[in-house]
């Protein structure tokens, strides 16, 4: 269970980074 929690947090951080980069690109394009 602990390993799954770490993996889940790792995936969540990657998703947050992708969303953050997309938002940054959108704001930079305008």
PDBQT receptor file of N, H, CA, C and O in Angstrom, charges set to zero:
ATOM      1  N   UNK A   1       0.840  -1.206   0.000  1.00  0.00    +0.000 N 
ATOM      2  CA  UNK A   1       0.000   0.000   0.000  1.00  0.00    +0.000 C 
ATOM      3  C   UNK A   1       0.875   1.256   0.000  1.00  0.00    +0.000 C 
ATOM      4  O   UNK A   1       0.565   2.226  -0.692  1.00  0.00    +0.000 OA
ATOM      5  N   UNK A   2       1.930   1.243   0.747  1.00  0.00    +0.000 N 
ATOM      6  H   UNK A   2       2.182   0.455   1.309  1.00  0.00    +0.000 HD
ATOM      7  CA  UNK A   2       2.810   2.411   0.819  1.00  0.00    +0.000 C 
ATOM      8  C   UNK A   2       3.427   2.711  -0.553  1.00  0.00    +0.000 C 
ATOM      9  O   UNK A   2       3.556   3.868  -0.951  1.00  0.00    +0.000 OA
ATOM     10  N   UNK A   3       3.802   1.650  -1.260  1.00  0.00    +0.000 N 
ATOM     11  H   UNK A   3       3.697   0.709  -0.937  1.00  0.00    +0.000 HD
ATOM     12  CA  UNK A   3       4.390   1.835  -2.590  1.00  0.00    +0.000 C 
ATOM     13  C   UNK A   3       3.359   2.433  -3.548  1.00  0.00    +0.000 C 
ATOM     14  O   UNK A   3       3.695   3.289  -4.367  1.00  0.00    +0.000 OA
ATOM     15  N   UNK A   4       2.115   1.987  -3.448  1.00  0.00    +0.000 N 
ATOM     16  H   UNK A   4       1.842   1.292  -2.783  1.00  0.00    +0.000 HD
ATOM     17  CA  UNK A   4       1.056   2.528  -4.303  1.00  0.00    +0.000 C 
ATOM     18  C   UNK A   4       0.819   4.002  -4.002  1.00  0.00    +0.000 C 
ATOM     19  O   UNK A   4       0.565   4.791  -4.912  1.00  0.00    +0.000 OA
ATOM     20  N   UNK A   5       0.901   4.372  -2.733  1.00  0.00    +0.000 N 
ATOM     21  H   UNK A   5       1.107   3.731  -1.994  1.00  0.00    +0.000 HD
ATOM     22  CA  UNK A   5       0.723   5.781  -2.358  1.00  0.00    +0.000 C 
ATOM     23  C   UNK A   5       1.844   6.622  -2.967  1.00  0.00    +0.000 C 
ATOM     24  O   UNK A   5       1.591   7.706  -3.492  1.00  0.00    +0.000 OA
ATOM     25  N   UNK A   6       3.065   6.132  -2.898  1.00  0.00    +0.000 N 
ATOM     26  H   UNK A   6       3.271   5.251  -2.471  1.00  0.00    +0.000 HD
ATOM     27  CA  UNK A   6       4.201   6.861  -3.475  1.00  0.00    +0.000 C 
ATOM     28  C   UNK A   6       4.026   6.983  -4.995  1.00  0.00    +0.000 C 
ATOM     29  O   UNK A   6       4.251   8.049  -5.568  1.00  0.00    +0.000 OA
ATOM     30  N   UNK A   7       3.624   5.890  -5.634  1.00  0.00    +0.000 N 
ATOM     31  H   UNK A   7       3.441   5.024  -5.168  1.00  0.00    +0.000 HD
ATOM     32  CA  UNK A   7       3.437   5.900  -7.081  1.00  0.00    +0.000 C 
ATOM     33  C   UNK A   7       2.308   6.862  -7.451  1.00  0.00    +0.000 C 
ATOM     34  O   UNK A   7       2.401   7.597  -8.434  1.00  0.00    +0.000 OA
ATOM     35  N   UNK A   8       1.248   6.846  -6.651  1.00  0.00    +0.000 N 
ATOM     36  H   UNK A   8       1.173   6.249  -5.852  1.00  0.00    +0.000 HD
ATOM     37  CA  UNK A   8       0.118   7.727  -6.929  1.00  0.00    +0.000 C 
ATOM     38  C   UNK A   8       0.540   9.185  -6.782  1.00  0.00    +0.000 C 
ATOM     39  O   UNK A   8       0.172  10.022  -7.606  1.00  0.00    +0.000 OA
ATOM     40  N   UNK A   9       1.296   9.491  -5.757  1.00  0.00    +0.000 N 
ATOM     41  H   UNK A   9       1.595   8.812  -5.087  1.00  0.00    +0.000 HD
ATOM     42  CA  UNK A   9       1.773  10.867  -5.573  1.00  0.00    +0.000 C 
ATOM     43  C   UNK A   9       2.719  11.260  -6.696  1.00  0.00    +0.000 C 
ATOM     44  O   UNK A   9       2.716  12.409  -7.136  1.00  0.00    +0.000 OA
ATOM     45  N   UNK A  10       3.525  10.316  -7.161  1.00  0.00    +0.000 N 
ATOM     46  H   UNK A  10       3.527   9.382  -6.803  1.00  0.00    +0.000 HD
ATOM     47  CA  UNK A  10       4.459  10.596  -8.255  1.00  0.00    +0.000 C 
ATOM     48  C   UNK A  10       3.681  10.932  -9.523  1.00  0.00    +0.000 C 
ATOM     49  O   UNK A  10       4.009  11.891 -10.223  1.00  0.00    +0.000 OA
ATOM     50  N   UNK A  11       2.643  10.134  -9.818  1.00  0.00    +0.000 N 
ATOM     51  H   UNK A  11       2.377   9.356  -9.249  1.00  0.00    +0.000 HD
ATOM     52  CA  UNK A  11       1.824  10.412 -11.000  1.00  0.00    +0.000 C 
ATOM     53  C   UNK A  11       1.097  11.731 -10.843  1.00  0.00    +0.000 C 
ATOM     54  O   UNK A  11       0.978  12.493 -11.802  1.00  0.00    +0.000 OA
ATOM     55  N   UNK A  12       0.617  12.004  -9.660  1.00  0.00    +0.000 N 
ATOM     56  H   UNK A  12       0.714  11.384  -8.881  1.00  0.00    +0.000 HD
ATOM     57  CA  UNK A  12      -0.110  13.247  -9.412  1.00  0.00    +0.000 C 
ATOM     58  C   UNK A  12       0.807  14.450  -9.630  1.00  0.00    +0.000 C 
ATOM     59  O   UNK A  12       0.381  15.457 -10.196  1.00  0.00    +0.000 OA
ATOM     60  N   UNK A  13       2.041  14.356  -9.195  1.00  0.00    +0.000 N 
ATOM     61  H   UNK A  13       2.387  13.538  -8.735  1.00  0.00    +0.000 HD
ATOM     62  CA  UNK A  13       2.977  15.463  -9.370  1.00  0.00    +0.000 C 
ATOM     63  C   UNK A  13       3.289  15.669 -10.852  1.00  0.00    +0.000 C 
ATOM     64  O   UNK A  13       3.443  16.803 -11.307  1.00  0.00    +0.000 OA
ATOM     65  N   UNK A  14       3.382  14.565 -11.605  1.00  0.00    +0.000 N 
ATOM     66  H   UNK A  14       3.257  13.644 -11.236  1.00  0.00    +0.000 HD
ATOM     67  CA  UNK A  14       3.640  14.678 -13.045  1.00  0.00    +0.000 C 
ATOM     68  C   UNK A  14       2.454  15.363 -13.724  1.00  0.00    +0.000 C 
ATOM     69  O   UNK A  14       2.637  16.225 -14.584  1.00  0.00    +0.000 OA
ATOM     70  N   UNK A  15       1.236  14.973 -13.333  1.00  0.00    +0.000 N 
ATOM     71  H   UNK A  15       1.088  14.273 -12.634  1.00  0.00    +0.000 HD
ATOM     72  CA  UNK A  15       0.042  15.596 -13.917  1.00  0.00    +0.000 C 
ATOM     73  C   UNK A  15       0.013  17.081 -13.579  1.00  0.00    +0.000 C 
ATOM     74  O   UNK A  15      -0.325  17.904 -14.430  1.00  0.00    +0.000 OA
ATOM     75  N   UNK A  16       0.362  17.426 -12.353  1.00  0.00    +0.000 N 
ATOM     76  H   UNK A  16       0.637  16.758 -11.662  1.00  0.00    +0.000 HD
ATOM     77  CA  UNK A  16       0.375  18.838 -11.945  1.00  0.00    +0.000 C 
ATOM     78  C   UNK A  16       1.404  19.621 -12.755  1.00  0.00    +0.000 C 
ATOM     79  O   UNK A  16       1.150  20.757 -13.156  1.00  0.00    +0.000 OA
ATOM     80  N   UNK A  17       2.554  19.018 -12.993  1.00  0.00    +0.000 N 
ATOM     81  H   UNK A  17       2.760  18.095 -12.668  1.00  0.00    +0.000 HD
ATOM     82  CA  UNK A  17       3.600  19.688 -13.774  1.00  0.00    +0.000 C 
ATOM     83  C   UNK A  17       3.131  19.891 -15.214  1.00  0.00    +0.000 C 
ATOM     84  O   UNK A  17       3.356  20.948 -15.803  1.00  0.00    +0.000 OA
ATOM     85  N   UNK A  18       2.478  18.871 -15.777  1.00  0.00    +0.000 N 
ATOM     86  H   UNK A  18       2.296  18.012 -15.299  1.00  0.00    +0.000 HD
ATOM     87  CA  UNK A  18       1.980  18.988 -17.158  1.00  0.00    +0.000 C 
ATOM     88  C   UNK A  18       0.927  20.083 -17.242  1.00  0.00    +0.000 C 
ATOM     89  O   UNK A  18       0.941  20.888 -18.174  1.00  0.00    +0.000 OA
ATOM     90  N   UNK A  19       0.017  20.119 -16.276  1.00  0.00    +0.000 N 
ATOM     91  H   UNK A  19       0.006  19.465 -15.519  1.00  0.00    +0.000 HD
ATOM     92  CA  UNK A  19      -1.026  21.148 -16.270  1.00  0.00    +0.000 C 
ATOM     93  C   UNK A  19      -0.379  22.523 -16.099  1.00  0.00    +0.000 C 
ATOM     94  O   UNK A  19      -0.771  23.485 -16.759  1.00  0.00    +0.000 OA
ATOM     95  N   UNK A  20       0.605  22.611 -15.218  1.00  0.00    +0.000 N 
ATOM     96  H   UNK A  20       0.924  21.829 -14.681  1.00  0.00    +0.000 HD
ATOM     97  CA  UNK A  20       1.279  23.886 -14.981  1.00  0.00    +0.000 C 
ATOM     98  C   UNK A  20       1.990  24.372 -16.250  1.00  0.00    +0.000 C 
ATOM     99  O   UNK A  20       1.937  25.556 -16.584  1.00  0.00    +0.000 OA
ATOM    100  N   UNK A  21       2.649  23.454 -16.947  1.00  0.00    +0.000 N 
ATOM    101  H   UNK A  21       2.692  22.492 -16.675  1.00  0.00    +0.000 HD
ATOM    102  CA  UNK A  21       3.339  23.838 -18.178  1.00  0.00    +0.000 C 
ATOM    103  C   UNK A  21       2.340  24.252 -19.256  1.00  0.00    +0.000 C 
ATOM    104  O   UNK A  21       2.595  25.187 -20.014  1.00  0.00    +0.000 OA
ATOM    105  N   UNK A  22       1.210  23.561 -19.325  1.00  0.00    +0.000 N 
ATOM    106  H   UNK A  22       1.002  22.801 -18.709  1.00  0.00    +0.000 HD
ATOM    107  CA  UNK A  22       0.193  23.936 -20.315  1.00  0.00    +0.000 C 
ATOM    108  C   UNK A  22      -0.340  25.330 -20.004  1.00  0.00    +0.000 C 
ATOM    109  O   UNK A  22      -0.493  26.155 -20.905  1.00  0.00    +0.000 OA
ATOM    110  N   UNK A  23      -0.620  25.592 -18.743  1.00  0.00    +0.000 N 
ATOM    111  H   UNK A  23      -0.496  24.922 -18.011  1.00  0.00    +0.000 HD
ATOM    112  CA  UNK A  23      -1.113  26.915 -18.363  1.00  0.00    +0.000 C 
ATOM    113  C   UNK A  23      -0.059  27.984 -18.644  1.00  0.00    +0.000 C 
ATOM    114  O   UNK A  23      -0.389  29.095 -19.059  1.00  0.00    +0.000 OA
ATOM    115  N   UNK A  24       1.188  27.650 -18.420  1.00  0.00    +0.000 N 
ATOM    116  H   UNK A  24       1.456  26.748 -18.082  1.00  0.00    +0.000 HD
ATOM    117  CA  UNK A  24       2.267  28.605 -18.673  1.00  0.00    +0.000 C 
ATOM    118  C   UNK A  24       2.359  28.914 -20.170  1.00  0.00    +0.000 C 
ATOM    119  O   UNK A  24       2.536  30.068 -20.560  1.00  0.00    +0.000 OA
ATOM    120  N   UNK A  25       2.240  27.893 -20.991  1.00  0.00    +0.000 N 
ATOM    121  H   UNK A  25       2.097  26.956 -20.674  1.00  0.00    +0.000 HD
ATOM    122  CA  UNK A  25       2.304  28.096 -22.431  1.00  0.00    +0.000 C 
ATOM    123  C   UNK A  25       1.113  28.913 -22.917  1.00  0.00    +0.000 C 
ATOM    124  O   UNK A  25       1.249  29.762 -23.798  1.00  0.00    +0.000 OA
ATOM    125  N   UNK A  26      -0.048  28.652 -22.339  1.00  0.00    +0.000 N 
ATOM    126  H   UNK A  26      -0.159  27.962 -21.624  1.00  0.00    +0.000 HD
ATOM    127  CA  UNK A  26      -1.248  29.413 -22.726  1.00  0.00    +0.000 C 
ATOM    128  C   UNK A  26      -1.068  30.881 -22.355  1.00  0.00    +0.000 C 
ATOM    129  O   UNK A  26      -1.359  31.768 -23.157  1.00  0.00    +0.000 OA
ATOM    130  N   UNK A  27      -0.594  31.132 -21.158  1.00  0.00    +0.000 N 
ATOM    131  H   UNK A  27      -0.358  30.412 -20.506  1.00  0.00    +0.000 HD
ATOM    132  CA  UNK A  27      -0.420  32.520 -20.721  1.00  0.00    +0.000 C 
ATOM    133  C   UNK A  27       0.702  33.195 -21.523  1.00  0.00    +0.000 C 
ATOM    134  O   UNK A  27       0.666  34.404 -21.755  1.00  0.00    +0.000 OA
ATOM    135  N   UNK A  28       1.691  32.410 -21.940  1.00  0.00    +0.000 N 
ATOM    136  H   UNK A  28       1.721  31.428 -21.751  1.00  0.00    +0.000 HD
ATOM    137  CA  UNK A  28       2.799  32.981 -22.704  1.00  0.00    +0.000 C 
ATOM    138  C   UNK A  28       2.365  33.290 -24.139  1.00  0.00    +0.000 C 
ATOM    139  O   UNK A  28       2.865  34.231 -24.755  1.00  0.00    +0.000 OA
ATOM    140  N   UNK A  29       1.438  32.498 -24.664  1.00  0.00    +0.000 N 
ATOM    141  H   UNK A  29       1.031  31.733 -24.164  1.00  0.00    +0.000 HD
ATOM    142  CA  UNK A  29       0.982  32.706 -26.041  1.00  0.00    +0.000 C 
ATOM    143  C   UNK A  29       0.174  33.998 -26.155  1.00  0.00    +0.000 C 
ATOM    144  O   UNK A  29       0.180  34.653 -27.197  1.00  0.00    +0.000 OA
ATOM    145  N   UNK A  30      -0.521  34.359 -25.075  1.00  0.00    +0.000 N 
ATOM    146  H   UNK A  30      -0.526  33.828 -24.228  1.00  0.00    +0.000 HD
ATOM    147  CA  UNK A  30      -1.337  35.575 -25.119  1.00  0.00    +0.000 C 
ATOM    148  C   UNK A  30      -0.507  36.788 -24.860  1.00  0.00    +0.000 C 
ATOM    149  O   UNK A  30      -1.028  37.903 -24.859  1.00  0.00    +0.000 OA
TER     150      UNK A  30
